[in-house]
C-alpha cells in the first residue's frame, strides 16, 4: 500500500503532536511551520539576525526524527536548552544549529534539510514563508479599540479580537510548500495557538489560496479547552475557533473536524458549522489526561487512522 501524502499546517506543540501521530500512519509527511514567533529563544535570535524564528521548525524536526537510538538521541540534543544567566541561557541547541546553517549560506530550506538528514527524519519540514512574519491584531477592550503587534503581544492581550493580519501583507511563500500542496491527498490544520500557529497559514494569500483550491481532503484538529489564564480570547470554544477562521477565509471547506467532547459546549454551534462546510464532525477523547489541554498522540493517531485509512 502506498503511503498517503499529507501536508500538516501549524506550529509549536500542536503541530508536533499532529506530526508524531501521523508518522505512525505515513512517511509522506510535509510539515509546514509558521514563522511568526517573537518570544523566547526564537524571538531573541530573530531580533539579532533578522532570520526566521527557528523554534517551531526545531520542534517539528524533533517530532519527525527516526524512531531509533540515533534519531531519538539527536532529537534530545536538539531540544536541549541552556540554563543560567549567560548569553546562551534559554537558547535551545537546535535553534543555534539552524541559525549557524542559515548563516553559512543563507539557504533556509537547505539548512532545515541538513538538520533533517542528521535526525534522519520521516518526511520534510518547511517554513510557510521565507520571510519572518509579524501578527497584528485589532481588539475591542474595556479601554477601547486597541491594535497590537507581535505573536506574544497578540496572544496576551485581553479583549474581543476583531481581526488579525500578517505583516508584511503578502510575504513570499516557500515554493516547496506550494509544490507539496499540489500533490497532497490530505491536509491537516491545527491544533495549536489559533493566533500564532493556525491562523497565519490562512492569512498568507498565496498559501491560503493553495489550501482552499487543493483537491486534497482537509482535516481540522480543534483545540482542547484551556484554562482562562492560558487561552487566547478567540479560543473560548471550538466553535469560536472555526468561526474566526471563516471570518478570514470564508471559502475554506473542510472534510473532517476532530474535537474532544470536553471542547463541545452545551447547545454548541459546532456541528452545524462543520456540516455547513460540507464536513463531518468527529468527536473522540483526545486529551492526555482528564482536564489536560495537550493532545495524546496515540489517541490522535487512532482517529487519523480511521479517517485516512
N, C-alpha and C positions, 0 to 999 in steps of 0.2 A: 504494500500500500504506500502510495506517495504521500509524504507529509504535506499537510495543507500550509499554504503561505499566509502568515499572519503578520500584520503591522499593528504595533501597540503604541498608542499615543499617551503620553503622561509625563510624570517626573516624580522624583523623590521616593518615599517609601511605598506609595500606592503603585507606581509603575513597577518597582522591584517585586512587589507581591504578585502582580499580574505576570511578569516575566518568569518568576520562579514556578508559578502554577502552569504556565503554558509550556515550559521546556520539557515537562513530562508527557506532552501530547505531540509536539512537533519540534523539529530542529530548524524549520524555516521561519524564524522569527526575526523581524526587524523592529528594534526599539527606537522610537522617535521621541527624543527627550527635549523638554522645554529648556530655554536658556534665559530665563528672566530672574533667576535668584540673585539677590543682592545682599544676603545676610551671611554671617559666619565666615568660615574659611573661603568659600566661593566668592563672597562679596569683597573680601579683602584682596584676593588675587585679581579679581575683575577690575577693581579700582586701581590697583598698582600697574597692571599690564594692559588694561584695555581689552582683555580677552573675553571669550565665553566663560561663564561660571562653570567650573568643572565638576562640582559636587554631585549633581544628579546624573551626569554621564558616568561618573565613577561608580555610583550605586547600581546603575543598570549593567555595567560591565561585570561587577561582582555577582550580580544575580544570575548572569548567564555563564559563569565560569564552568569549566569542565568538571564533571562530577567525579573527581578522583583526587588523590593526595596532592598532586601538583596544582590543579586548578583551585581547590579549596584553600590550599596553603597560600597561594599568591593572592587570592581574594582577601584573605585575612590581613595580609601585608598591605594591600591597597587600602583597606578600611582603617588601618592603624592611625590613631590621632595623637599627635604630640601633646604632652601636658606641660604645665609650667607657664611662667610669665615671659619667656623669651620671645623673640620674633617668630619662632616656629610654633609656639604654643597655640593650640586649637586647630592647626592645619592637619588635614588628612594626607598621608603619604601619597595616596593615589592622585590627589589634586595636584601635588607638586610634580609628580611624574608626568601627568598630562600637560602641565604648564611647560615643563622642560622640553617635551617633544614638540609642542606647538612653537616654542621659541627657537628651536633648531632650524626649522624650515618653513614655518608659517602655514603648513597644510593641516588644517584642523582634523579633517576626516582621516588622513593618513596617520596622524598621531593617535587617534582613538583606535584605529585598526591595529596599530603596533601593540598597544596595551591589550587589545582583544586577543592578539596572537600569543602574547605572554600568558594570558589566562586560559588560552585555548577555548574561547567562548563558543557557545552554541549561537548561531545566527549572527546578527550585526547590530551595533549601536550607532545611531546617528543623531546629531543635533538637529532640531527642527529648522533652525536658521543658522546662517554663517555669521550673523550679526548679534552681538549681545543686546538683549531687549530690556526695556523697562515697561512696567504696567502702570497705567494711570486710571484711578477710579474716582468717580463722582458719587458722593454720599449726601444723603439728607440726614443731618444730625440734629441733636437737640439744640444746637447753637447755630443752625442754618446750613446752607449748602456748602460743602467742602470738597475740594479736589486735592487728592494726594497722589504722590508718585513713588513707585518702588514696591517691590513684592512684599517686603516686610511691613512697610507703612500701610499698604492696602489691606493686608491680612489682619492688622491690629487696630484699624480704625473702627470705631463703634458708630453704627448708624445704618440706615437703609441704603443699600447700594443701588444706584440708579443706572450706571453704565460703566463700562470697562473698555479700555483701548490700549493698543500697543504703541510704544514709541521706539523706533520710527514707525510710521503708519504702514509702510509697505516694505518690510525688510526682505532680504534675499532668502528664499527657501533653499535648503540644501538640495542640490539636484538629485542626489541619490535617494532622497526621501520620495520625490515625485516618481522616480522610476519604480521604487518598491510599491507604491500605491497603485501604479498601473497594472501590476501583475498580482496584487493581493487578492486572496479569496475571502479573507476575514480581516476586519479592522476592529480593534478594541479601543475603547475610550474610557479612561478612569480606572480605578478610583484615585483619589488624591485631593490635594487642596484645589478647590474649584477655581480660585483666582490665579494661582501661580503654576499649577501643574496641568489642569484640564483646559480651561478657557483659552490660554494663549494659542493653542493649536487651531482653535476655531475663530480666532481674531486675525490671524495672518491670512490675507485674502487668497493668495495662490494656493496655500496649503488647505485652507477651508474648502475652496472650490474643488480641489482634488479629492477630498474626503466625501463631499456631497455628491459629486458626479461619479464616484467609483462604482464599479459593478460588484464590488465585494459586499458581503453581508456585514452589518455593523452590530457590535455588541457594546452596550454601555454598562459599565460596572459602577453602580451608585455607592456613595459613601455610607459607612455605618454612622449612627448618631454619635456626636461628640459632646463632651461637657461644654457648657456655655463659655468657660474660661478659655477653651481652645478653638471653638468653632468660629469660622468666618461667618459674617451675618447672612450671606446668601445660602449658607449651608444649614439653615434651620430645619429643613426637611428634604427628603429625596425629591419631592415634587418641586420644591423651590429650586433645587439644583437644575432639574430638567427645564423648568420654565425660564431660568436665567440663560441657559444655552440657547433656547429657542428665541429668546428676545434678540439675540445677536446673530443667530443663524436659523431663520425661520424655515429654510428649505431643507434642513437636515432631516433625514429619515433614518430610523433605526429598526433593526430586525428583532433584537432582544435587549431587554433591560433587566439586569440582575440586581436583586435587592434582598437584604436581610429583613426578616419580619419585624425586627426591632426598629427599622427605619421607616416603617409604614404607619402613619398616624391614623387615628380613628376618622372615618369619612374622608380618607385621603383621596386627592385628585389624581394620584399617580397612575393608577390602572387606566383611567380614561385618557390621560395624556399619552401614555405609551401606545395604546391602541389607536389613538388618533394619528400617530406617526406610522401606522402600519406594523407596529411591533407587538411582541409578546412579552408580558411581564413574567419573569421567572423569580419566584420567591423561594429562598433557601437560606438555612442557617450558615453564616459565613464568618462570624467573629471567632477570634482565637479562644476567648473565654466569655461567659456571660457578662455583658456590660463593657467589653473591650471595644475600642474603636479601630482595631487593626484586623485586617482580613487574615483568616487562616488559609495558607496557600494550598493545603491538601483539600480542604472543603471547596475552595475556588476551583482547583484543578478538576474535581469531580463534576462540578457544574459545567465547566468548559467542555469536558469530555462528552457529556450528554448532548451539548449543543453542536459541537464541531464534528463529532464522530459521524 
